Amino acid sequence: MLDRKIIEKIEEKIKQPITTTACGKWLPETIKNETGVLLGETTLKRMFGFTNDPRTPHRSTLDVIAVFLGYKNYDAMALDLELPEVIISEFEERDAIETDTLNIGDIVEITYLPNRLFSLKYVGDSRFIIESVENSRNLLAGDIVRITHVEKGFPLYMSEVVRDGKNLGIYEAAKNGGLTSIEILS
């Protein structure tokens, strides 16, 4: 069921109380006309507490309600209405490396789809020498690359790639899907 503050905001917008009849007749079309998304009768009845179904609405459904009420998304609405379940900040563990924490000589192996594998040797100052590379057309063993941050699930950004003394520029790897693994070997 929706928080009472959201229900009151909807009733204020439509200028009448929500009823089971409204959920099945005109409210779905009213929401669709403003958001482009049709919410089903059962979903609306559940959200307004007209069923015994205790399930909470999907996030995408909450986003539709928020847009209907003039917000960018549910988070923006929840902050504005000061809903208690909103988490503004939290600690999160991530599989990531800040390269300035590495020791010279450390080997970092990274993989990404479709079947790329790089072995990078840290030489200091956020720079690596590519020790070995599998299935890459653009990067070669011996290239020197500058990388400041490596994170699983995100693309790999190299702020410079140097080959035979020539800076080839910025390179982004793993654009589709991000890195699949990161491992410090030594």
MDAnalysis code that builds the backbone (N, CA, C; Angstrom):
import MDAnalysis as mda
import numpy as np

u = mda.Universe.empty(558, n_residues=186, atom_resindex=np.repeat(np.arange(186), 3), trajectory=True)
u.add_TopologyAttr("name", ["N", "CA", "C"] * 186)
u.add_TopologyAttr("resid", np.arange(1, 187))
u.add_TopologyAttr("resname", ["MET", "LEU", "ASP", "ARG", "LYS", "ILE", "ILE", "GLU", "LYS", "ILE", "GLU", "GLU", "LYS", "ILE", "LYS", "GLN", "PRO", "ILE", "THR", "THR", "THR", "ALA", "CYS", "GLY", "LYS", "TRP", "LEU", "PRO", "GLU", "THR", "ILE", "LYS", "ASN", "GLU", "THR", "GLY", "VAL", "LEU", "LEU", "GLY", "GLU", "THR", "THR", "LEU", "LYS", "ARG", "MET", "PHE", "GLY", "PHE", "THR", "ASN", "ASP", "PRO", "ARG", "THR", "PRO", "HIS", "ARG", "SER", "THR", "LEU", "ASP", "VAL", "ILE", "ALA", "VAL", "PHE", "LEU", "GLY", "TYR", "LYS", "ASN", "TYR", "ASP", "ALA", "MET", "ALA", "LEU", "ASP", "LEU", "GLU", "LEU", "PRO", "GLU", "VAL", "ILE", "ILE", "SER", "GLU", "PHE", "GLU", "GLU", "ARG", "ASP", "ALA", "ILE", "GLU", "THR", "ASP", "THR", "LEU", "ASN", "ILE", "GLY", "ASP", "ILE", "VAL", "GLU", "ILE", "THR", "TYR", "LEU", "PRO", "ASN", "ARG", "LEU", "PHE", "SER", "LEU", "LYS", "TYR", "VAL", "GLY", "ASP", "SER", "ARG", "PHE", "ILE", "ILE", "GLU", "SER", "VAL", "GLU", "ASN", "SER", "ARG", "ASN", "LEU", "LEU", "ALA", "GLY", "ASP", "ILE", "VAL", "ARG", "ILE", "THR", "HIS", "VAL", "GLU", "LYS", "GLY", "PHE", "PRO", "LEU", "TYR", "MET", "SER", "GLU", "VAL", "VAL", "ARG", "ASP", "GLY", "LYS", "ASN", "LEU", "GLY", "ILE", "TYR", "GLU", "ALA", "ALA", "LYS", "ASN", "GLY", "GLY", "LEU", "THR", "SER", "ILE", "GLU", "ILE", "LEU", "SER"])
u.atoms.positions = np.array([
    [0.837, -1.187, 0.000],
    [0.000, 0.000, 0.000],
    [0.877, 1.243, 0.000],
    [0.391, 2.266, -0.662],
    [1.120, 3.529, -0.709],
    [1.080, 4.232, 0.644],
    [2.102, 5.005, 0.893],
    [2.134, 5.842, 2.085],
    [0.963, 6.823, 2.024],
    [0.394, 7.116, 3.165],
    [-0.775, 8.013, 3.239],
    [-0.493, 9.381, 2.602],
    [0.730, 9.883, 2.740],
    [1.069, 11.187, 2.151],
    [0.944, 11.161, 0.625],
    [1.306, 10.035, 0.003],
    [1.193, 9.913, -1.455],
    [-0.273, 9.852, -1.865],
    [-1.047, 9.073, -1.126],
    [-2.483, 8.962, -1.425],
    [-3.144, 10.335, -1.335],
    [-2.821, 11.088, -0.277],
    [-3.397, 12.428, -0.123],
    [-3.000, 13.336, -1.283],
    [-1.778, 13.214, -1.747],
    [-1.301, 14.029, -2.862],
    [-2.067, 13.683, -4.144],
    [-2.324, 12.392, -4.365],
    [-3.090, 11.968, -5.545],
    [-4.522, 12.480, -5.444],
    [-5.146, 12.331, -4.265],
    [-6.521, 12.800, -4.080],
    [-6.617, 14.313, -4.273],
    [-5.597, 15.017, -3.844],
    [-5.556, 16.469, -4.046],
    [-5.487, 16.789, -5.546],
    [-4.710, 16.025, -6.271],
    [-4.549, 16.262, -7.713],
    [-5.837, 15.970, -8.478],
    [-6.494, 14.846, -8.142],
    [-7.700, 14.470, -8.888],
    [-8.966, 15.088, -8.283],
    [-8.796, 15.782, -7.157],
    [-9.875, 16.526, -6.498],
    [-11.034, 15.643, -6.021],
    [-10.701, 14.433, -5.589],
    [-11.701, 13.540, -4.987],
    [-11.011, 12.355, -4.326],
    [-11.697, 11.680, -3.401],
    [-11.110, 10.499, -2.755],
    [-10.971, 9.346, -3.756],
    [-9.978, 8.508, -3.535],
    [-9.772, 7.321, -4.360],
    [-10.781, 6.259, -3.923],
    [-11.420, 5.642, -4.897],
    [-12.372, 4.546, -4.629],
    [-11.983, 3.343, -5.467],
    [-12.544, 2.175, -5.137],
    [-12.283, 0.984, -5.955],
    [-12.818, 1.196, -7.369],
    [-13.908, 1.894, -7.488],
    [-14.472, 2.181, -8.819],
    [-13.501, 3.017, -9.644],
    [-12.906, 4.024, -9.031],
    [-11.932, 4.870, -9.736],
    [-10.753, 4.032, -10.227],
    [-10.307, 3.081, -9.401],
    [-9.166, 2.236, -9.773],
    [-9.473, 1.382, -11.007],
    [-10.729, 1.045, -11.201],
    [-11.093, 0.191, -12.315],
    [-11.615, 0.923, -13.524],
    [-11.982, 2.176, -13.366],
    [-12.602, 2.885, -14.498],
    [-11.705, 3.980, -15.051],
    [-11.673, 5.120, -14.447],
    [-11.032, 6.280, -15.058],
    [-9.615, 6.581, -14.574],
    [-9.229, 6.139, -13.384],
    [-7.896, 6.483, -12.866],
    [-6.754, 5.901, -13.715],
    [-6.847, 4.643, -14.174],
    [-5.755, 4.140, -15.023],
    [-5.536, 5.000, -16.273],
    [-6.616, 5.424, -16.915],
    [-6.492, 6.257, -18.119],
    [-5.958, 7.647, -17.786],
    [-6.372, 8.200, -16.660],
    [-5.896, 9.515, -16.234],
    [-4.380, 9.486, -16.034],
    [-3.902, 8.439, -15.364],
    [-2.456, 8.302, -15.130],
    [-1.737, 8.092, -16.463],
    [-2.313, 7.250, -17.330],
    [-1.687, 6.983, -18.632],
    [-1.592, 8.248, -19.478],
    [-2.624, 9.086, -19.451],
    [-2.615, 10.320, -20.241],
    [-1.488, 11.258, -19.839],
    [-1.095, 11.216, -18.564],
    [-0.034, 12.120, -18.089],
    [1.352, 11.496, -18.116],
    [1.423, 10.162, -18.024],
    [2.736, 9.512, -17.913],
    [3.089, 8.640, -19.113],
    [2.078, 8.251, -19.875],
    [2.312, 7.324, -20.986],
    [2.348, 5.876, -20.555],
    [2.093, 5.608, -19.273],
    [2.143, 4.245, -18.742],
    [0.776, 3.888, -18.159],
    [0.260, 2.732, -18.561],
    [-1.028, 2.257, -18.052],
    [-0.789, 1.334, -16.868],
    [-1.282, 1.726, -15.692],
    [-1.223, 0.865, -14.520],
    [-2.534, 0.098, -14.442],
    [-2.435, -1.200, -14.165],
    [-3.610, -2.050, -14.137],
    [-4.498, -1.810, -12.932],
    [-5.753, -2.215, -13.080],
    [-6.745, -2.068, -12.009],
    [-6.296, -2.773, -10.736],
    [-5.809, -3.998, -10.857],
    [-5.386, -4.760, -9.683],
    [-4.224, -4.077, -8.974],
    [-3.274, -3.583, -9.758],
    [-2.129, -2.865, -9.175],
    [-2.604, -1.647, -8.401],
    [-3.486, -0.866, -8.995],
    [-3.986, 0.336, -8.317],
    [-4.763, -0.019, -7.053],
    [-5.615, -1.027, -7.135],
    [-6.377, -1.430, -5.942],
    [-5.439, -1.874, -4.824],
    [-4.405, -2.623, -5.182],
    [-3.431, -3.061, -4.175],
    [-2.706, -1.856, -3.574],
    [-2.315, -0.888, -4.428],
    [-1.579, 0.286, -3.949],
    [-2.407, 1.153, -3.009],
    [-3.715, 1.188, -3.230],
    [-4.575, 2.032, -2.396],
    [-5.219, 1.266, -1.242],
    [-4.847, 0.000, -1.061],
    [-5.302, -0.765, 0.096],
    [-6.678, -1.384, -0.043],
    [-7.154, -1.581, -1.261],
    [-8.472, -2.171, -1.472],
    [-8.423, -3.692, -1.615],
    [-7.253, -4.291, -1.453],
    [-7.117, -5.753, -1.499],
    [-6.380, -6.210, -0.257],
    [-6.352, -7.509, -0.050],
    [-5.601, -8.066, 1.079],
    [-4.189, -8.469, 0.673],
    [-3.773, -8.069, -0.496],
    [-2.455, -8.406, -1.010],
    [-1.419, -7.489, -0.363],
    [-0.487, -8.050, 0.425],
    [0.474, -7.213, 1.157],
    [1.694, -6.779, 0.340],
    [1.786, -7.226, -0.917],
    [2.977, -6.886, -1.701],
    [3.116, -5.375, -1.883],
    [4.367, -4.932, -1.873],
    [4.623, -3.512, -2.121],
    [4.761, -3.297, -3.629],
    [4.436, -2.118, -4.106],
    [4.537, -1.847, -5.548],
    [5.979, -1.943, -6.033],
    [6.142, -2.326, -7.289],
    [7.459, -2.340, -7.908],
    [7.981, -0.909, -7.992],
    [9.280, -0.800, -8.027],
    [9.911, 0.522, -8.108],
    [9.437, 1.287, -9.350],
    [9.296, 0.587, -10.471],
    [8.866, 1.259, -11.701],
    [7.445, 1.815, -11.556],
    [6.598, 1.116, -10.821],
    [5.238, 1.594, -10.573],
    [5.268, 2.852, -9.705],
    [6.124, 2.842, -8.698],
    [6.258, 4.021, -7.829],
    [6.784, 5.218, -8.618],
    [7.678, 4.948, -9.561],
    [8.180, 6.035, -10.416],
    [7.050, 6.632, -11.256],
    [6.145, 5.779, -11.754],
    [5.012, 6.270, -12.557],
    [4.130, 7.177, -11.698],
    [3.830, 6.750, -10.490],
    [3.007, 7.569, -9.577],
    [3.704, 8.905, -9.308],
    [5.010, 8.860, -9.107],
    [5.766, 10.091, -8.848],
    [5.684, 11.041, -10.038],
    [5.845, 10.518, -11.247],
    [5.753, 11.348, -12.452],
    [4.344, 11.920, -12.581],
    [3.344, 11.113, -12.287],
    [1.951, 11.585, -12.315],
    [1.762, 12.778, -11.382],
    [2.477, 12.756, -10.282],
    [2.361, 13.844, -9.301],
    [3.340, 14.997, -9.574],
    [4.081, 14.916, -10.678],
    [4.941, 16.029, -11.059],
    [6.380, 15.924, -10.613],
    [6.797, 14.757, -10.143],
    [8.180, 14.565, -9.712],
    [8.978, 13.854, -10.797],
    [10.281, 13.956, -10.697],
    [11.164, 13.274, -11.652],
    [11.077, 11.759, -11.483],
    [11.055, 11.296, -10.228],
    [10.995, 9.867, -9.925],
    [10.576, 9.680, -8.468],
    [10.508, 8.433, -8.050],
    [10.058, 8.134, -6.692],
    [10.990, 8.730, -5.635],
    [12.289, 8.654, -5.866],
    [13.230, 9.202, -4.879],
    [12.972, 10.679, -4.623],
    [12.765, 11.437, -5.699],
    [12.508, 12.872, -5.550],
    [11.212, 13.110, -4.771],
    [10.192, 12.328, -5.074],
    [8.920, 12.472, -4.368],
    [9.071, 12.089, -2.895],
    [9.750, 10.984, -2.640],
    [9.921, 10.515, -1.265],
    [10.694, 11.526, -0.419],
    [11.699, 12.150, -1.011],
    [12.440, 13.185, -0.287],
    [11.552, 14.386, 0.008],
    [10.796, 14.826, -1.000],
    [9.923, 15.979, -0.837],
    [8.852, 15.734, 0.221],
    [8.299, 14.531, 0.227],
    [7.234, 14.201, 1.185],
    [7.773, 13.687, 2.513],
    [9.096, 13.597, 2.603],
    [9.774, 13.131, 3.826],
    [9.264, 11.767, 4.267],
    [9.228, 10.841, 3.316],
    [8.807, 9.479, 3.637],
    [9.917, 8.785, 4.423],
    [9.561, 7.999, 5.430],
    [10.563, 7.429, 6.337],
    [11.491, 6.396, 5.708],
    [11.063, 5.701, 4.658],
    [11.886, 4.621, 4.116],
    [12.943, 5.074, 3.121],
    [13.055, 6.355, 2.882],
    [14.012, 6.842, 1.908],
    [15.420, 6.802, 2.504],
    [16.329, 6.184, 1.749],
    [17.730, 6.147, 2.162],
    [18.476, 7.138, 1.279],
    [18.988, 8.192, 1.903],
    [19.679, 9.231, 1.151],
    [21.131, 8.843, 0.920],
    [21.746, 8.271, 1.926],
    [23.148, 7.875, 1.822],
    [23.348, 6.582, 2.588],
    [24.301, 5.793, 2.114],
    [24.632, 4.581, 2.835],
    [26.004, 4.103, 2.389],
    [26.629, 3.283, 3.242],
    [27.893, 2.676, 2.871],
    [27.617, 1.491, 1.968],
    [28.540, 1.256, 1.053],
    [28.347, 0.182, 0.102],
    [29.705, -0.442, -0.199],
    [29.753, -1.771, -0.194],
    [30.987, -2.441, -0.568],
    [31.012, -2.625, -2.072],
    [32.167, -2.369, -2.663],
    [32.315, -2.517, -4.104],
    [33.618, -3.241, -4.387],
    [33.627, -3.939, -5.506],
    [34.830, -4.606, -5.972],
    [35.575, -3.597, -6.835],
    [36.461, -2.823, -6.183],
    [37.133, -1.723, -6.874],
    [38.543, -1.537, -6.332],
    [39.363, -0.889, -7.146],
    [40.741, -0.590, -6.756],
    [41.035, 0.861, -7.110],
    [41.548, 1.588, -6.145],
    [42.140, 2.898, -6.416],
    [43.608, 2.599, -6.673],
    [44.096, 2.919, -7.859],
    [45.424, 2.448, -8.241],
    [46.553, 3.044, -7.406],
    [46.316, 4.190, -6.762],
    [47.384, 4.767, -5.936],
    [47.610, 3.975, -4.649],
    [46.789, 2.961, -4.397],
    [46.987, 2.103, -3.228],
    [47.829, 0.872, -3.558],
    [48.168, 0.685, -4.832],
    [48.956, -0.475, -5.252],
    [50.437, -0.259, -4.977],
    [51.171, -1.356, -4.915],
    [52.623, -1.310, -4.788],
    [53.241, -1.527, -6.160],
    [54.369, -0.874, -6.398],
    [55.065, -1.070, -7.672],
    [55.379, -2.551, -7.819],
    [55.061, -3.070, -8.999],
    [55.273, -4.489, -9.275],
    [54.016, -5.337, -9.119],
    [52.964, -4.780, -8.477],
    [51.711, -5.539, -8.358],
    [51.154, -5.843, -9.745],
    [50.597, -7.029, -9.880],
    [49.967, -7.445, -11.128],
    [48.454, -7.441, -10.907],
    [47.737, -6.771, -11.815],
    [46.281, -6.720, -11.746],
    [45.737, -7.396, -13.001],
    [44.872, -8.382, -12.795],
    [44.215, -9.024, -13.933],
    [42.779, -8.541, -13.996],
    [42.349, -8.150, -15.188],
    [40.969, -7.727, -15.386],
    [40.389, -8.475, -16.578],
    [39.098, -8.731, -16.492],
    [38.404, -9.374, -17.615],
    [37.119, -8.624, -17.907],
    [36.698, -8.738, -19.178],
    [35.392, -8.220, -19.574],
    [34.948, -8.945, -20.829],
    [33.673, -8.816, -21.121],
    [33.089, -9.531, -22.255],
    [33.488, -8.887, -23.573],
    [33.585, -9.648, -24.658],
    [33.143, -11.028, -24.725],
    [34.138, -12.007, -24.116],
    [35.422, -11.829, -24.270],
    [36.396, -12.740, -23.637],
    [37.762, -12.053, -23.529],
    [37.755, -10.827, -23.057],
    [38.985, -10.050, -22.936],
    [39.653, -10.340, -21.592],
    [40.984, -10.439, -21.618],
    [41.763, -10.642, -20.400],
    [43.024, -9.792, -20.508],
    [43.258, -8.967, -19.489],
    [44.453, -8.136, -19.438],
    [45.203, -8.432, -18.151],
    [46.503, -8.499, -18.265],
    [47.372, -8.587, -17.103],
    [48.207, -7.315, -17.109],
    [48.058, -6.505, -16.065],
    [48.695, -5.193, -15.984],
    [49.695, -5.163, -14.832],
    [50.901, -4.672, -15.079],
    [51.906, -4.544, -14.030],
    [51.997, -3.082, -13.627],
    [51.796, -2.821, -12.338],
    [51.818, -1.448, -11.838],
    [53.257, -0.943, -11.765],
    [53.494, 0.250, -12.358],
    [54.850, 0.838, -12.366],
    [54.902, 2.164, -11.603],
    [53.784, 2.553, -10.973],
    [53.744, 3.778, -10.187],
    [53.039, 4.909, -10.907],
    [52.629, 5.915, -10.138],
    [51.982, 7.114, -10.668],
    [50.755, 6.775, -11.524],
    [49.958, 5.816, -11.059],
    [48.740, 5.358, -11.748],
    [49.004, 4.818, -13.149],
    [50.229, 4.357, -13.393],
    [50.588, 3.805, -14.705],
    [50.840, 2.305, -14.608],
    [50.486, 1.631, -15.702],
    [50.665, 0.188, -15.815],
    [51.306, -0.125, -17.155],
    [52.055, -1.216, -17.184],
    [52.500, -1.801, -18.445],
    [51.605, -3.012, -18.677],
    [51.056, -3.101, -19.868],
    [50.248, -4.275, -20.194],
    [51.216, -5.435, -20.413],
    [51.180, -6.384, -19.486],
    [52.059, -7.553, -19.551],
    [51.568, -8.538, -20.607],
    [50.257, -8.797, -20.577],
    [49.679, -9.691, -21.579],
    [48.238, -9.271, -21.821],
    [47.766, -9.599, -23.011],
    [46.411, -9.231, -23.395],
    [45.864, -10.342, -24.285],
    [44.612, -10.690, -24.056],
    [43.956, -11.692, -24.886],
    [42.717, -11.084, -25.527],
    [42.604, -11.264, -26.831],
    [41.410, -10.907, -27.599],
    [41.124, -9.415, -27.671],
    [42.155, -8.612, -27.747],
    [41.976, -7.179, -27.941],
    [42.629, -6.768, -29.250],
    [41.918, -5.984, -30.028],
    [42.478, -5.475, -31.283],
    [43.199, -4.147, -31.078],
    [42.867, -3.439, -30.013],
    [43.373, -2.076, -29.855],
    [44.545, -1.931, -28.899],
    [44.577, -2.722, -27.860],
    [45.647, -2.619, -26.873],
    [46.599, -3.794, -27.038],
    [47.889, -3.511, -26.817],
    [48.911, -4.526, -27.032],
    [49.786, -4.687, -25.799],
    [50.370, -5.869, -25.647],
    [51.373, -6.070, -24.601],
    [52.481, -5.047, -24.846],
    [52.946, -4.421, -23.758],
    [53.974, -3.391, -23.853],
    [53.426, -1.975, -23.813],
    [52.134, -1.807, -24.105],
    [51.530, -0.480, -23.982],
    [51.601, -0.024, -22.533],
    [51.815, 1.265, -22.349],
    [51.785, 1.849, -21.000],
    [50.486, 2.638, -20.893],
    [49.717, 2.331, -19.848],
    [48.403, 2.961, -19.690],
    [48.304, 3.620, -18.326],
    [47.538, 4.720, -18.286],
    [47.286, 5.391, -16.999],
    [45.842, 5.100, -16.602],
    [45.693, 4.513, -15.408],
    [44.383, 4.149, -14.868],
    [44.368, 4.563, -13.403],
    [43.350, 5.312, -12.997],
    [43.281, 5.750, -11.601],
    [42.297, 4.935, -10.770],
    [41.319, 4.324, -11.434],
    [40.263, 3.606, -10.706],
    [39.794, 2.434, -11.559],
    [39.639, 1.281, -10.937],
    [39.160, 0.079, -11.609],
    [38.008, -0.465, -10.769],
    [36.840, -0.675, -11.407],
    [35.683, -1.148, -10.638],
    [34.878, -2.162, -11.429],
    [34.620, -3.284, -10.794],
    [33.831, -4.345, -11.420],
    [32.432, -3.812, -11.742],
    [31.966, -4.152, -12.950],
    [30.638, -3.730, -13.375],
    [30.604, -2.396, -14.092],
    [31.761, -1.724, -14.174],
    [31.850, -0.419, -14.826],
    [32.912, -0.455, -15.922],
    [32.808, 0.453, -16.898],
    [33.853, 0.518, -17.925],
    [35.207, 0.841, -17.312],
    [36.259, 0.520, -18.049],
    [37.627, 0.813, -17.642],
    [38.104, 2.020, -18.432],
    [38.456, 3.088, -17.737],
    [38.922, 4.314, -18.390],
    [40.443, 4.415, -18.268],
    [41.080, 4.581, -19.394],
    [42.526, 4.807, -19.436],
    [42.718, 6.238, -19.929],
    [43.261, 7.101, -19.063],
    [43.382, 8.508, -19.448],
    [44.505, 8.736, -20.446],
    [45.354, 7.737, -20.639],
    [46.330, 7.786, -21.724],
    [46.816, 6.379, -22.026],
    [47.150, 6.179, -23.277],
    [47.748, 4.925, -23.743],
    [48.987, 5.328, -24.536],
    [50.146, 4.849, -24.094],
    [51.405, 5.187, -24.749],
    [51.977, 3.921, -25.383],
    [52.259, 4.006, -26.684],
    [52.845, 2.892, -27.440],
    [54.060, 3.431, -28.203],
    [55.197, 2.802, -27.981],
    [56.434, 3.218, -28.661],
    [56.711, 4.708, -28.483],
    [56.451, 5.213, -27.258],
    [56.726, 6.612, -26.943],
    [55.683, 7.602, -27.421],
    [54.651, 7.120, -28.114],
    [53.626, 8.024, -28.643],
    [52.332, 7.862, -27.849],
    [51.771, 8.997, -27.391],
    [50.504, 8.970, -26.660],
    [49.362, 8.808, -27.670],
    [48.629, 7.700, -27.554],
    [47.512, 7.427, -28.460],
    [46.209, 8.058, -27.995],
    [46.194, 8.603, -26.787],
    [45.001, 9.282, -26.276],
    [44.264, 8.488, -25.213],
    [43.030, 8.881, -25.007],
    [42.155, 8.272, -24.002],
    [41.520, 7.019, -24.587],
    [41.339, 5.999, -23.743],
    [40.730, 4.750, -24.209],
    [39.723, 4.274, -23.172],
    [38.572, 3.828, -23.650],
    [37.547, 3.272, -22.764],
    [37.292, 1.838, -23.182],
    [37.454, 0.923, -22.247],
    [37.220, -0.502, -22.492],
    [35.998, -0.950, -21.700],
    [35.423, -2.059, -22.108],
    [34.287, -2.663, -21.403],
    [33.084, -1.730, -21.356],
    [32.824, -1.034, -22.462],
    [31.694, -0.101, -22.511],
    [30.359, -0.794, -22.293],
    [30.228, -2.010, -22.772],
    [28.956, -2.739, -22.658],
    [29.043, -3.787, -21.561],
    [28.577, -3.421, -20.389],
    [28.530, -4.388, -19.281],
    [29.599, -4.208, -18.233],
    [30.633, -3.458, -18.533],
    [31.664, -3.216, -17.531],
    [32.587, -4.398, -17.330],
    [33.519, -4.229, -16.409],
    [34.482, -5.280, -16.090],
    [33.776, -6.439, -15.396],
    [34.195, -7.655, -15.727],
    [33.561, -8.828, -15.108],
    [34.375, -9.356, -13.942],
    [35.672, -9.065, -13.898],
    [36.459, -9.463, -12.740],
    [37.697, -8.574, -12.615],
    [38.156, -8.441, -11.378],
    [39.370, -7.694, -11.055],
    [40.099, -8.516, -10.002],
    [41.379, -8.732, -10.211],
    [42.132, -9.506, -9.223],
    [43.551, -8.970, -9.131],
    [44.001, -8.737, -7.901],
    [45.398, -8.342, -7.659],
    [46.151, -9.637, -7.394],
    [47.165, -9.933, -8.228],
    [47.879, -11.207, -8.110],
    [49.102, -11.108, -7.214],
    [49.727, -9.945, -7.134],
    [50.897, -9.839, -6.268],
    [51.029, -8.447, -5.728],
])
